[in-house]
Amino acid sequence: MHELGISRNIVAIVGEAAAGRRVRRVTLEIGKLSGVMPDALAFSFDLVAQGTPLEGAALEIRQIEGRARCAACGAEFAAPSFLTPCACGSRRLAHLAGEELNIKSMELED
């Protein structure tokens, strides 16, 4: 479960940026093509945050849909998986969105 390691990194990054202040909320963007399971990440986040300034913080996860552009015809389309071909049949794609894993924002106590 690599989500545990990802949670540790998120807690470390946000904790450092918070500079000792208590964190109320963390907002993440997770692409549906990233391979990260949001439920597993949320579960491990709560465990890892214990005893840190992030303990009890709400975790908001926004999922980003996959999008791709076809190298053969130039069409841009929704790509729910890496195996989704273009309507023209080509699999030569540039993935434009869906692989993200970003800490979008954090809310701190005053």
N, C-alpha and C positions, 0 to 999 in steps of 0.2 A: 504494500500500500504506500505508494510514493506521496500520497496526499499528506501523510504525517510529516515528512520532510519539508514539503511545501508550506504546511502550516507553521512549522518551526521558523522557516525563513520569513514568512509574513509577520509573525509575532516579533521577530528580531528587528526587522526593518521598521515596522510601525512603532515599536517600543523605543527605538533609537530616535526616530523623528519626533516622538512625543516628548522627549527630553524630561522624563519623570512625571509628566502630567497624566492623569487618568484618561483612558480612551473610552468613549461611549459607543462609537460605531465605526466599523470598517466596511468600506464598499469595495468589492472586487468585480472585475470584468473577467469572465472565463468563457473562452471560445468553445463552441460545441465540438470543434475538431482538435482541441488541445489534449485530449486524453485524460483530463482531470475530471474526477467525479465530484460534482458539487456537494452531494450529501455526505460523502466520506470526508471531504475537506471541512465542511461545517462541523462534523462530529469531532474530528481531530483538532480543529481550531479551539474548541471549548476546552479540551484536555490540555493542550499546550499553553493556553493563555492563563491557566491557573497559577496564582502566585506572581503574576506580572501586572503592569499597569493596564493590560488588556482584559484582565479577568472580569467577566460579566458583560463585556462589550458585545453589542449586537453585530452580527455578521450579515451583511447584505450582499447577495451574489446576483449579478446581472449576467445572463447568458447571451453570448454573441453568436448569431447565426453564421454558418459558413457561407462564403461567397467565393466565386472563382471566375476567371476570365479564360476563355479558350484561345490557345495560341494558333489554332487553325483558322477559325472564323471570326474571332474577336468578340464573340458574345459574352456578356457578363450574366451570371445566373446564380441562384441559390444552390449551394452544395452541401447537402446534409451529411455527406461522408466524403472521405478522400477517394472513394471508388466511384463516385457519381460522375458519369461522362457528360459531355456537352450534348445538346440536342442534335448536333451534327454528327455525333458518334465519336468524336475525338476525345482522347484522354490526356492530351498535352495541355495541361492547365496551369495557370498561375493562381495560387490561392490568395485571395485579397483580404479575407476576414475569417475568423473562426478559430484561429490558433492562439489567441491572446490569453494572457494571464497577467492582469494588471491590478495593482492596488490603485484604485481610482481616487479614493478620498478617505479621510478619517475625521471623526468628530471628537473633539477633546472637551473635558470639563473645564470650566473657568477657573 
